[in-house]
C-alpha cells in the first residue's frame, strides 16, 4: 500500500483511454479497503473528476447527485463513461457511469457553473465547539485495537478526522442523539487545484455522514451483524475551500424508516463560511434478535 495521500491523489488521477463513442471514457484504480469493497466516497470523487475532465477548469461543480448501484471490488479497476448532456452559456451538465466487469456500480449527474455574482447568505456555523487540535486523533482512540478495520481507520485513511463528541467506532457515548460534528482535513498538502479540492471533499463527505443515524439508535460500527451501505449521495458546493485545512462537518438525521435512514450535513471552513451541503440516504439494518 502507498501512503494515504499518495493513494488519494493516484485514485483521483484518472487515465484518459483515448477511446470515444458518444461518451468520454476514463479509467481509475480502486483503493485497497480492509473488507474488499470499494469506498463509496472514492468512486463518487472519481466520477466527478471524470466529468471535470470534459470541461474548462474554470467551470466548477456546484451540485452532484449519485446512486450507488452495486458494491465495487477493490481488486478491479473502474471505467468511467461521461455523457456531455448539456453545455450552456453559464452552466454545463454531465452524467457519469462507473463500471466494473461491464456492469454499473455508480450512476451520477453533476452540474457545473462559471463564476457569477448573486445573492449571498448562509446558515451560521455552530458556536463554542472545541478546536480540532484539542481533540484526540482516530489513531489515538484506536491505538489498542488490533483489527484490520481499526488499523485502516487509525492510520491508512487520507483524512484526519476528530470527533467533537466521542466517535461510535466501538460504542456510543454521550446519549442517543441524531446529530454529531467532526473536524476533518487531509493528512498532507494538496495541489493548488480547486477542482481537485472539490473532488476530495466529495470523497471525505461519505466517511461519517450515516453515523448520525446509528448514534440516534445507540448503534456502533462494531455492533455484530449490523449492515450499513450508502444508497445515494447528493452534494452542493457553495464556496471554494481547501481540504488540507480544517473543515467542520456538522451532521444530523431527520428520519429513519423501512431499513433506510436519511442524513444531512453542512461543511464549514474554520472562519465559519459554509462550504458545502450534503444529503445521503443509507441502508441501515440492525442485527435481528
N, C-alpha and C positions, 0 to 999 in steps of 0.2 A: 504494500500500500504506500502511496505517496503521502507527503504531509497534507493536512486538511486543506490549506489554502491552495496548494498546487492542484489538489484533486478537484476543488471547486472551479478554479479557472480553466482547467483542462476540460471538465464536463461542459462548461459554457462556451468553449471554443469549438463550435461545430464545423464540420467539413462540408464544403460545397462540392457535391459529387460531379457537378457539371452536367448532370442529366436534366433534361427538361421534357415534360409532357405538356399538359396545360398548367402544370404547377412547378414550383421550385422545389428541389429535393436536396436535403441535407442529412448528414448522419452525425451521431454523437455517441460517446461511450456511456456505459452505465457505471455508476459508482458502487463500490462494494458496500453492502449492508449486512449486519450480522444475521438477519433472518432470511436473506436471499431475495427479498423483494425490493424493487426499485423504489426509492424515496419519492413520494408524490411531488414534493417541492422541487426536486431535481428535474423531473420530466416537464413540470409546468414552466420552470425557468428556461429550459432548453427550447420548449415550444415558442416562448416569447422571443428568444434570441433568433430562432429561425425566421420568425415574422419580421423582426427588426432588420435582418439581412436583406430584405427586399425593399427597403425604404431608405431615403436620405437620413443621415444621422440626426438632423435637427427636427425631424418629425417624430416625436417621442410618444410612447404609450401612455394613455390616460385610463384605459379600462381593459379588463380581460375577464372572460368567463369560460371556465373549463369544466369538463366532465371526465372523471376517472372511470374508464370503462372496464379495464382488466388489470390485475396485478402484473407489474413488469418483472422480468427476470434479470438479475444483476449480471448474469453470465453472458448476456446478449447485448449487442449494440442496438441503438434505436434509430429508426429512419423517420424523418420529418418531411411532410409534404405541405407546402404553403400555397394556398389559393388566394391570388390577388383580387379579392372580391370587389373593392372599390377604391378609387383614388380621386378625391375632390380637391377643391382649391385649398381647404384648410384641414380636412380630415381624410384618413385612409383606414380601410378595414381589411383585415386578414383572417383567414381561417387556417389553422394548423392542425394536422392529424399526426399523431405519433404512432409508429408501428413497430412491432416485433413479430418475427415469423409470419409476416404478411397480414396480421390482424391488428386493428387499432387498440391501443391501450389508453389513449387520451385524445379527446377532441376539444379544441379551444378556438375561441374567436376573440380578436383583440382590435381595439380602435386606437388610432394614433392621431396626434394633432400638432400643427405648428404652434409656436408660442403666440399667445394672443392676450389682449387686455380684457378685463371684465370685472364683475363684482367679486368681492373678497370678504369672506367671513369663515369662521370655524368654531367647533366646539372646543372649549378650553381644555388643556391638559390637566389631569388631576393634580392637586396641590399636596404638599407636605409628604411626598414619598421619599424614602431613603435613596441616597445616591448609589449608583451601581458599585462604586469602589468599596462601600461599606458592607456589601452583601457577599456571602460565600459563593465560590465558583461551583459548577457542577462537579468538577474534578475533586474538590474538597469534600463535597457531600457524599460522593460515591467511592471515595478512596478505599474503603474497607470491603467493597462488594466485588467479588471475583466472579464475574459473569460476562460473557461476550457483549451483551447489550449494554450493561453498565460501563464496560471499558470503552465502548464506542461513544456513548453519551458523554463520558468523562473527558476523553482526550482526542477523539477522532473526528468530531464534527467541526466544520469550518466556522462555526459561530460560538462565541462565548455568551451563555445565557444565564442570567442571575435573577432569581425569583424574589419579588418584593415580599411575598409570604413564602413559606416553605414549599418546595415542589411536591409533586404527587408521584414520584418515582416508586417509592416503596410503601407509602401510607399517606393518609390525608390528615393534616393537622390544621388547626385554625378554623374549624367549622365547615359545614357543608353548604358553602355559598356558591352561587353560579357566576362568579367573576374572579379574575386574577390579573396581575400585572407582571410583566417580565422585561427586564433590560436586556438588550442584545446588541452585539456588534461582531463583525468578522474578527477572527483571531489574528489576522495580519492585514497589511495595507492592500488596497485595491487600486487598479489603474484609474486615471482621471477620465473616465468614460461614463457619463450619466446613464446611457442605455444599459451598460453592464451593471451599474449600481441598482437600477430598477429591476433588472432580471434577478440579481442576487437577493433583493428584498422579497421578490416573489418566492424564491427558494426558501428563505427563512420564515416566511409567513405561514408555512404549512407545519412547522415544528410543533407548536404548542396550542394552537387555537382550540382544538377539541377538548383540551383539558378543563375548560370551564364547565363542560357538560359532566365530565367524570367527577370533578370536585363537588358539584352540586349533589351528587348521589353517593359521596364517600367512597369512590372507586379509585384505586391507584393503578398505575400501569402494571404493577406486579401482581394484581389480582388474578388468581388462577382461572384459566379458561375464558377470560374476557376477550371479546372480539371487537376491534375498533378499526375502521377504514374510512378514508375520505371518499365522499361520493362526488361532490362538486366543489368548485372554488371560484369565487368572484373577487376581484380586486380593482380598486380605483386609486391611481396615483394622483396626488394633488399638488405636491411641491417637490422640487429637487432636494436630495439629501444624499449623504454618504453612509454606506453601511459599515465602513470601518471607523465610524464614530458612534457613540452610544445612542441607541434609539429605545424608546419606551413603547412596549406593545401591551395595550390595555384590552382585555378580552372579557366577554360575557356571553352567557347562553340564555336567550329568552324562552326557549321551548325545547322539549324532547317528547317524542311520541312515536309509536309504531316502529320501534327499533332504529329510529333516526333522531339525531339531535342537531340543532342549529346553533352556531356560534358566530359572534360578530366581534370584530377587532378594529381598533384605531391605533395607528403608529405615529408617534411624535418624535421630533428630534429634541435634543436636550434644552434648547431655547424655548420649547413649547409650541413650535409650529406643527400643525397636523400634516403629516407627510403622506399617509395613505389610509384607506379604509378597506376592510376585508370582511367577507362573509363566506362561511363554509358550512355545508351540511355533511354529516358523517353518519355511517352506520355504527351504532353502539349497542352491543348485545352483552349484557351482564351474564355471569355464569348462572346456569339453571340449578335450582335445588334438586 
